[in-house]
Amino acid sequence: MTSLPRVALPVFCFRSDAFQKHVIKTSEQKIERKKKFEKDGEKFYSMLDRHLHLSSKKKESQLQEADLQVDKERHNFFESSLEYVYQIQEVQESKKFSIVEPVLAFLHSLFTYNNLTVELTQDFLPYKQQLQLSLQNTRNHFSSTREELEDLKKRMKEAPLTCKLPGQPTIEGYLYTQEKWALGISWVKYYCQYEKEAKTLRMTPMDQKPGAKQGTLDLTLKSCVRRKTDSIDKRFCFDIETNERSGTITLQALSEANRRLWMEAMDGKEPIYHSPITKQEEMELNEVGFKFVRKCINAVETKGIATEGVYRTVGSNIQVQKLLNAFFDPKCPGDVDLQSGDWDIKTITSSLKFYLRNLSEPVMTYKLHKELVLAAKSENLDYRLGAIHALVYKLPDKNREMLELLIQHLVNVCEHSRENLMSPSNMGVIFGPTLMRAQEDTVAAMMNIKFQNIVVEILIEHFGKIYSGPPEDTTPPPVPPPRVAARRHKPITISKRPLRERPVFFGASVEESGGESACSLLPLTPPVPFPTVSGAMWITRSGPCSTGLLFTGVLAPRLQRAVGFTAAQLHPVPGSPEGWGR
C-alpha cells in the first residue's frame, strides 16, 4: 500500500508536467516569436514600399537618411526571422526527449510497484490463512444455531407471552384510542401497559405533538367489554371503563388475536345483544312514554341545561340502547333513576330523541304534516303563525300534551343559549325531523325538512301565545293571495324574532361610466337584512378594511342567484345601483 504513491506520482507527472506544462510553455514562446516576426516583417515591407516611392529629385541628404532607415529595419527583420526559425527548431528537437523521459519514468515506477506487490503478497499469506479459518468457524457456528433459532421463532409465534420475565406487565403493546373533539373523532396511538393484579393501565401517547402537555395516563380498570362489530366502523375494538374517567373508552387492537390477548388479560366480557325496541305498544304515547319523557326533561333541566351543545352532542349507541331497554323493560317499566351518575347528559338526550323519532306515528301526526309544511312555506308571517296555532289544536289530546311538554322544555333550554349555544333555530334543526316526518320517504319529503325545522322554531318562539289557549277560530286562516308587487322593503324571515348580525364580505360595486369600473366606499351604517332560505341574514358594512369602510354591490347579486331570489324580491343593498336613488 505504501508503494501506491510511488506509482501514482510519476503517472500524474507524465500526464500533467510532460504534456501540459511543456506544451503550454513552448506554445507561448512560439506564439510570441511568431507575432514579433510578423510585426517586424510588416513594418519592414511597409517602409520598403514608402522608400521605393521616393522621388529622385529629393535632396541627397534625405535619400541617404531614408536608405539608413531601410537598412536598419531590414536588419531587425532578419534578426526576428532567425529567432523565429530557431524557436521552431528548438521545439521540434525538445519533443524527442521531453515526452520519452516521463514515459520511461512511468514504466520504471510500474515495474517497481509490481515487485513491491509480490513482496506484500508473501507477507499477507499468514494473515489470509488465519482469516479463512475464522470465517469457516463462524459459518459452522451459524449453521449449528440455525435450527435452535427456528425452533425459538416457532414457539414465540404460538405463545408470545410464555417468555415474560418476572416484574414485567401482564400485557403491553400498542393500542389506538378513540378521542372525540369539537370537530370530529380522531384515533390516537398509545403504548399501553396493563398489570392484571393491580388492574392498572398505563397509557403513553406516541403521536404527541410538540408543545402538548398530555403525558402518561395511569388508569384503574373497572370493566372491559368487546365492541360489537356493527356498532363501529373500525375493527378489533373493545370498550373499557375506568375509575378516573366517566363514560367508556374505546380502544382498537392491532389484530383479532391481539384483541383476544388484551381481553383475556383484562377479564373482558362479550357484549350483551339487546333486542331493539320495535314492538308497537312500546313506542306509543302511553303512560310509560310520558313518564320517560318527563324523567328525561327533569334530568336535563336539573344537571345539564347549561351544557354546551346539549341535544346536539350524540351519546354512545350502546348506552342509549342500554337505557331504553332498562326503562321499557316489561317486567319493571320506568324503574330507572336518571339522576344517578350512571347516565350522562348525552345518553339521556340521545335516548329522548331516539324515543320520539321511533314512535309509530310522529308527535305532530302524519295527518297534519302536509298542512304544517304548507303553513311554514308561506311568506306571510301572520298567516304562518295563525295557521300553525290552529293546527296545533287539531292534534289529538295526547299528542298536543306531549308537544306542549317538549316545547316548554325547549323554551327553557333556549333561555340558557348563552351557555349552551342552543338557539331556537338550532333546536328547530334538531327536533324538526324528530317531531315531524312524512309518511313516505320521497324526494319532496327530504326537501321539506327545512320547513319542519321552521315549524318547531315558531312553536318555541311563540310558545306563550300558542299555548295560552286555542284560537277563536280553530280553522286555519285562508291562504293569502300570491304577491303581485315585488317585495321592496321587508325581507323574508322565518319568524318575527330579532335578527342576528352575521358579517358578510363584499367585493367592489361596478359603475358603468366610460367603460371603467369604479369602487364605491360606504361608511359604516346599520345592517341591512338579506333573505336566505332558512332565515334572515344580516349584511353589515363593517369589514376587514383598516379604514372601517367596505366595498359593496357585487356579492348581493351572487347571493341572489345562489339562493334563487330575484332582484325584485330583495331589499336593495345600499351602495348597489338599485339603491342609489334612496
C-alpha positions in Angstrom: 0.0 0.0 0.0 2.9 2.4 0.6 4.1 1.9 -3.0 0.9 3.3 -4.4 2.1 7.0 -4.3 5.3 5.9 -6.0 3.3 4.8 -9.0 0.6 7.5 -8.9 3.1 10.4 -8.7 5.0 9.5 -11.9 1.7 8.9 -13.7 0.5 12.4 -12.6 3.8 13.9 -13.7 3.6 12.1 -17.0 0.1 13.4 -17.7 0.4 16.9 -16.3 4.1 18.0 -16.5 5.2 16.3 -19.6 2.2 17.2 -21.8 0.5 20.2 -20.3 3.4 22.3 -18.9 5.8 21.6 -21.7 3.3 22.1 -24.5 1.9 25.3 -22.8 5.4 26.8 -22.3 6.7 26.0 -25.8 3.4 27.2 -27.3 3.6 30.5 -25.6 7.2 31.1 -26.7 6.4 30.1 -30.2 3.4 32.4 -30.4 5.4 35.3 -29.1 8.3 34.8 -31.6 5.8 34.4 -34.4 4.0 37.6 -33.5 7.3 39.5 -33.3 8.4 38.1 -36.7 5.1 39.1 -38.4 5.2 42.5 -36.8 8.8 43.3 -37.9 8.1 41.9 -41.4 5.0 44.1 -41.8 7.0 47.1 -40.6 9.9 46.4 -42.9 7.9 45.8 -46.1 5.7 48.9 -45.5 8.9 51.1 -45.0 10.4 49.5 -48.2 7.3 50.4 -50.1 7.5 54.0 -49.0 11.2 54.1 -49.8 10.7 52.9 -53.3 8.2 55.6 -53.9 10.6 58.4 -53.0 11.3 60.9 -55.8 14.8 61.1 -57.2 14.5 64.9 -57.1 14.7 65.0 -53.3 17.9 66.2 -51.7 20.8 63.8 -51.4 20.8 64.0 -47.6 17.1 63.0 -47.4 17.7 60.0 -49.7 20.7 58.9 -47.6 18.7 59.1 -44.4 15.9 57.0 -45.9 18.5 54.4 -47.0 19.8 54.1 -43.5 16.3 53.6 -42.0 15.6 50.9 -44.6 18.8 49.1 -43.8 18.0 49.3 -40.0 14.5 47.8 -40.5 16.0 45.1 -42.8 18.4 44.1 -40.0 15.6 43.9 -37.4 13.5 41.8 -39.8 16.3 39.4 -40.5 17.1 39.1 -36.7 13.3 38.3 -36.0 13.3 35.7 -38.7 16.3 33.9 -37.3 14.8 33.9 -33.8 11.6 32.5 -35.1 13.3 29.8 -37.0 15.5 29.0 -34.0 12.4 28.7 -31.8 10.7 26.2 -34.2 13.9 24.1 -34.4 14.1 24.1 -30.6 10.5 23.0 -30.1 10.9 20.2 -32.6 14.1 18.9 -31.1 12.9 19.1 -27.5 9.9 16.8 -28.3 12.3 13.9 -28.8 13.3 13.8 -25.1 10.6 15.8 -23.2 7.9 13.1 -23.9 10.0 10.0 -23.8 11.5 10.8 -20.3 8.1 10.7 -18.4 7.1 7.5 -20.2 10.3 5.9 -19.1 9.8 7.1 -15.5 6.3 5.7 -15.5 7.4 2.3 -16.7 10.1 2.2 -14.1 7.6 3.0 -11.3 5.2 0.4 -12.7 7.8 -2.3 -12.5 8.8 -1.2 -9.0 5.2 -1.4 -7.9 4.9 -5.0 -9.3 7.9 -6.0 -7.3 6.5 -4.5 -4.1 3.2 -6.2 -4.8 4.9 -9.6 -4.9 6.6 -8.9 -1.6 3.5 -7.7 0.1 1.6 -10.7 -1.1 4.1 -13.0 0.5 3.8 -11.1 3.8 -0.1 -11.3 3.7 -0.3 -15.1 3.2 -0.3 -16.0 7.0 -3.0 -13.4 7.8 -5.0 -14.7 4.9 -4.9 -18.3 6.1 -5.9 -17.2 9.6 -8.8 -15.2 8.3 -10.1 -18.2 6.3 -10.0 -20.3 9.4 -12.0 -17.7 11.3 -14.6 -17.4 8.6 -15.0 -21.2 8.5 -15.5 -21.4 12.2 -18.1 -18.5 12.1 -20.1 -20.3 9.3 -20.0 -23.6 11.3 -21.4 -21.7 14.4 -24.2 -20.1 12.4 -25.2 -23.5 10.9 -25.2 -25.1 14.3 -27.6 -22.4 15.8 -29.9 -22.1 12.9 -32.2 -24.9 14.0 -32.4 -23.6 17.5 -33.4 -20.1 16.2 -36.1 -21.6 14.0 -37.5 -23.6 17.0 -37.5 -20.5 19.2 -39.2 -18.4 16.5 -41.9 -21.1 16.2 -42.5 -21.1 19.9 -42.7 -17.3 20.0 -45.4 -17.3 17.3 -47.5 -19.9 19.1 -47.3 -18.3 22.6 -45.7 -14.8 22.6 -46.3 -14.4 26.4 -44.6 -17.6 27.6 -41.2 -15.8 27.7 -42.4 -12.9 30.0 -39.9 -12.1 32.7 -40.9 -11.6 36.3 -41.8 -8.0 37.1 -42.9 -7.1 33.6 -46.6 -6.1 32.9 -49.1 -8.7 32.2 -49.5 -7.4 28.7 -48.1 -4.5 26.8 -48.2 -3.1 23.3 -49.7 -0.5 21.0 -53.4 0.4 21.1 -55.3 3.1 19.3 -57.7 5.2 21.4 -60.8 6.9 20.1 -60.8 10.6 21.2 -63.7 12.9 20.5 -63.0 16.6 19.6 -65.2 19.5 18.7 -64.5 19.0 15.0 -64.9 15.2 15.0 -63.3 11.9 16.1 -59.6 11.0 15.9 -57.7 7.9 16.8 -54.5 8.4 18.8 -51.8 5.8 19.1 -50.7 4.8 22.7 -48.2 2.4 24.1 -50.2 0.6 26.9 -49.0 -1.5 29.8 -51.5 -3.4 31.9 -50.9 -5.0 35.3 -53.6 -7.6 36.0 -53.1 -7.9 39.8 -53.4 -4.1 40.4 -55.8 -3.6 37.4 -53.7 -0.6 36.4 -53.4 0.6 32.8 -50.6 2.9 31.8 -51.1 4.7 28.5 -48.2 6.7 26.9 -49.1 8.7 23.8 -46.9 8.0 20.8 -48.3 10.7 18.5 -47.8 13.6 20.9 -47.4 16.9 19.1 -44.6 19.4 20.1 -45.8 21.7 22.9 -48.6 19.4 24.0 -49.0 19.0 27.8 -50.6 15.5 27.7 -48.3 12.9 29.3 -48.6 9.3 30.6 -52.1 8.3 31.8 -52.4 5.9 34.8 -55.9 4.4 34.9 -57.6 1.8 37.1 -59.8 -0.6 35.2 -63.4 -1.3 36.1 -64.7 -3.4 33.2 -63.8 -4.5 29.7 -66.3 -5.4 27.0 -65.8 -6.3 23.4 -67.2 -3.8 21.0 -69.9 -5.0 18.6 -68.8 -5.2 15.1 -71.8 -3.4 13.7 -71.6 -0.6 16.2 -68.4 1.0 14.9 -66.6 1.3 11.5 -63.3 0.2 13.0 -62.2 -3.4 13.5 -60.7 -5.1 16.6 -62.3 -2.6 19.1 -63.2 -3.1 22.7 -64.5 -0.7 25.4 -63.2 -0.2 28.9 -64.4 1.7 31.9 -62.1 3.3 34.4 -62.4 5.0 37.8 -60.6 8.1 36.6 -62.8 8.8 33.6 -66.6 9.0 33.2 -68.0 7.0 30.3 -66.4 4.4 28.2 -63.0 4.5 26.4 -62.9 2.8 23.0 -59.6 1.0 22.2 -58.5 -0.6 19.0 -56.1 -3.6 19.0 -53.7 -4.4 16.2 -55.5 -7.7 15.2 -58.1 -10.1 16.3 -55.6 -12.2 18.1 -54.1 -9.2 19.8 -57.6 -8.1 21.0 -58.2 -11.6 22.4 -55.0 -11.3 24.4 -55.9 -7.9 25.8 -59.4 -9.0 26.7 -58.1 -12.2 28.4 -55.6 -10.1 30.5 -58.4 -7.6 31.4 -61.0 -10.3 32.1 -63.1 -8.9 29.2 -66.6 -9.9 28.5 -68.7 -10.3 25.4 -71.3 -7.6 24.7 -74.9 -8.2 25.6 -77.0 -8.2 22.5 -80.2 -6.3 23.5 -83.1 -6.7 21.1 -84.1 -3.3 19.8 -87.4 -1.8 20.8 -89.6 -2.5 17.9 -92.9 -3.5 19.5 -95.7 -1.1 18.6 -97.1 -0.9 22.1 -93.7 0.1 23.5 -93.4 3.0 21.0 -96.8 4.6 21.6 -97.6 7.7 23.5 -98.7 5.7 26.6 -98.2 6.3 30.3 -94.7 4.8 30.2 -93.7 7.0 27.3 -94.9 10.2 29.2 -93.1 9.1 32.3 -89.9 8.5 30.3 -90.1 12.0 28.6 -90.8 13.7 32.0 -87.8 12.0 33.6 -85.5 12.9 30.7 -86.6 16.5 30.8 -86.3 16.7 34.6 -82.7 15.2 34.4 -81.6 17.6 31.6 -83.0 20.7 33.3 -81.5 19.6 36.7 -78.0 18.8 35.8 -77.3 19.7 32.1 -79.4 22.5 30.8 -76.3 24.8 30.5 -74.1 22.1 28.9 -72.7 23.4 25.7 -74.2 21.6 22.7 -76.9 19.9 24.7 -79.1 17.8 22.3 -76.6 18.4 19.5 -74.0 16.2 21.0 -74.7 12.5 20.4 -74.2 9.9 23.1 -73.0 6.3 22.9 -75.3 4.0 21.0 -74.6 1.2 23.4 -75.5 3.3 26.4 -78.7 4.6 24.7 -79.9 1.1 24.0 -79.0 0.1 27.5 -81.1 2.9 29.0 -84.1 2.3 26.7 -84.1 -1.4 27.3 -83.9 -0.8 31.1 -86.6 1.8 31.1 -89.1 0.0 28.8 -88.5 -3.4 30.4 -91.9 -5.1 30.6 -91.1 -6.6 34.0 -90.5 -3.2 35.7 -91.1 -0.3 33.2 -89.9 3.1 34.3 -87.8 1.8 37.1 -84.6 3.7 36.2 -83.1 6.7 38.1 -81.9 9.1 35.6 -80.5 11.4 38.3 -77.8 8.9 39.2 -74.2 9.2 37.9 -74.7 6.1 35.6 -76.3 8.2 32.9 -74.7 11.2 31.4 -76.5 14.1 29.7 -75.5 12.9 26.2 -77.1 9.5 26.8 -80.3 11.0 28.2 -80.8 13.5 25.4 -80.0 10.9 22.7 -82.4 8.4 24.3 -85.2 11.1 24.3 -84.6 11.8 20.7 -84.5 8.1 19.8 -87.8 7.5 21.6 -89.6 10.4 19.8 -88.0 9.5 16.4 -89.1 5.9 16.7 -92.8 6.4 17.7 -95.2 4.6 15.4 -96.6 8.0 14.4 -94.8 11.3 15.0 -95.9 13.6 17.7 -97.4 16.1 15.1 -99.1 13.2 13.2 -99.0 12.2 9.5 -102.4 13.7 9.0 -101.4 17.3 9.7 -97.9 17.1 8.2 -98.8 18.5 4.8 -100.8 21.4 6.3 -98.0 22.3 8.7 -95.4 22.3 5.9 -97.7 24.5 3.7 -98.1 26.9 6.6 -94.3 27.1 7.0 -93.8 27.8 3.3 -96.0 31.0 3.4 -94.2 34.3 3.3 -97.0 36.0 5.3 -95.8 35.9 8.9 -99.3 36.5 10.4 -100.8 33.7 8.3 -97.9 31.4 9.1 -98.3 31.9 12.9 -102.1 31.7 12.8 -102.2 28.5 10.7 -99.7 26.7 13.0 -101.6 27.9 16.1 -104.8 26.4 14.7 -103.2 23.2 13.5 -101.7 22.6 17.0 -105.2 22.4 18.5 -106.2 19.9 15.8 -103.8 17.4 17.2 -105.1 14.5 19.4 -105.1 15.3 23.1 -102.1 13.0 23.9 -100.1 14.4 21.0 -100.8 18.0 22.0 -100.0 17.3 25.6 -96.7 15.7 24.6 -95.9 18.6 22.2 -96.6 21.2 24.9 -94.4 19.3 27.4 -91.5 19.2 24.9 -91.8 22.7 23.6 -91.9 24.1 27.2 -88.7 22.2 27.8 -87.1 23.5 24.6 -88.0 27.1 25.6 -86.2 26.5 28.9 -83.2 25.2 27.1 -83.1 28.2 24.7 -83.3 30.6 27.7 -79.7 29.4 28.5 -78.5 29.8 25.0 -75.6 32.0 26.2 -74.2 29.0 28.0 -75.3 26.0 25.8 -75.2 27.8 22.5 -78.6 26.3 21.5 -80.8 28.9 19.9 -84.4 28.3 18.7 -83.1 27.8 15.1 -80.6 25.1 16.3 -83.4 23.4 18.2 -85.6 23.5 15.1 -82.8 21.7 13.1 -82.6 19.0 15.8 -86.3 18.5 16.6 -87.8 19.2 13.3 -87.2 15.7 11.8 -87.9 14.2 15.3 -91.4 15.7 15.9 -92.5 15.8 12.2 -91.9 13.4 9.3 -93.7 12.4 6.2 -95.4 9.0 6.0 -93.4 8.1 2.9 -89.7 8.9 2.3 -89.7 10.8 -1.0 -87.5 13.4 -2.6 -90.2 16.0 -1.8 -90.2 14.9 1.8 -86.5 15.5 2.0 -86.8 18.9 0.5 -89.5 19.8 3.1 -87.2 19.0 6.1 -86.2 22.7 6.4 -89.8 23.7 6.7 -90.3 21.2 9.5 -87.5 23.0 11.3 -89.3 26.3 10.8 -92.4 24.9 12.4 -90.6 23.8 15.5 -88.7 27.1 15.7 -92.0 29.0 15.5 -93.5 26.8 18.3 -90.5 27.7 20.5 -90.5 31.4 19.9 -94.3 31.8 20.1 -94.9 29.2 22.9 -96.7 31.7 25.2 -99.2 32.8 22.5 -99.8 29.4 21.0 -100.4 27.5 24.3 -102.2 30.4 26.1 -105.4 29.0 24.6 -106.9 27.8 21.3 -107.5 30.4 18.6 -111.0 31.9 18.3 -111.5 30.1 15.1 -109.8 26.6 15.1 -110.0 26.6 11.3 -106.7 27.7 9.7 -107.0 31.2 8.1 -107.3 31.2 4.4 -104.1 31.2 2.4 -103.2 34.7 1.4 -103.2 35.5 -2.4 -99.8 35.4 -4.1 -97.8 38.7 -4.0 -98.3 40.8 -7.1 -95.9 43.7 -6.4 -92.3 43.0 -5.9 -91.1 42.9 -2.3 -89.1 46.1 -1.8 -88.9 46.9 1.9 -89.3 43.7 4.0 -87.1 40.6 3.7 -88.4 37.1 4.1 -87.8 35.8 7.6 -88.7 32.6 9.5 -90.3 34.5 12.3 -90.6 37.9 14.0 -87.6 37.3 16.3 -84.8 39.9 16.4 -82.4 39.1 13.7 -78.7 38.4 14.5 -75.9 40.1 12.7 -73.8 37.9 10.5 -70.8 39.5 8.8 -70.7 39.2 5.1 -67.7 40.3 3.0 -68.3 42.1 -0.3 -66.4 43.0 -3.4 -66.4 46.2 -5.3 -69.5 47.6 -7.0 -69.1 48.3 -10.6 -70.3 51.6 -12.0 -70.5 51.6 -15.8 -69.2 55.1 -16.6 -67.0 55.4 -19.6 -66.1 51.7 -19.7 -64.2 51.9 -16.4 -65.1 50.2 -13.1 -65.3 52.4 -10.0 -65.3 51.2 -6.4 -67.8 52.8 -4.1 -66.7 53.1 -0.5 -69.6 53.4 2.0 -69.2 54.5 5.7 -70.4 52.3 8.5 -74.2 52.2 8.7 -76.8 50.0 10.3 -77.0 46.5 8.9 -79.3 45.6 6.1 -81.2 42.3 6.2 -80.6 39.9 3.4 -83.0 36.9 2.9 -81.9 33.3 2.8 -83.9 30.1 2.7 -83.5 29.3 6.4 -83.8 32.8 7.7 -82.7 36.4 7.6 -79.1 37.1 7.3 -77.7 40.5 8.2 -75.4 42.2 5.8 -73.1 44.6 7.6 -70.6 47.0 6.1 -68.0 46.5 8.8 -65.3 44.5 7.2 -61.6 43.8 7.4 -60.6 47.2 5.9 -58.4 49.3 8.1 -60.4 52.4 7.3 -63.7 51.0 8.6 -65.1 51.1 5.0 -66.2 48.3 2.7 -66.7 47.7 -1.0 -70.3 46.8 -1.7 -72.5 45.9 -4.6 -71.1 42.7 -6.1 -71.9 39.9 -3.6 -75.6 40.6 -3.3 -76.4 39.6 -6.9 -74.3 36.5 -6.5 -76.2 35.5 -3.3 -79.4 36.2 -5.1 -78.5 33.7 -7.8 -77.2 31.2 -5.2 -80.5 31.1 -3.1 -82.8 31.5 -6.0 -84.2 35.0 -5.3 -84.8 37.7 -7.9 -83.7 41.3 -7.6 -87.4 42.3 -7.3 -87.8 40.2 -4.1 -84.8 41.7 -2.3 -84.4 45.0 -0.5 -81.7 46.9 -2.4 -78.4 46.9 -0.8 -77.1 50.4 -0.2 -74.1 51.1 -2.5 -75.6 49.0 -5.3 -77.1 50.6 -8.4 -80.7 49.7 -7.3 -80.2 51.7 -4.0 -78.6 54.9 -5.3 -81.9 56.7 -5.5 -82.8 56.0 -1.9 
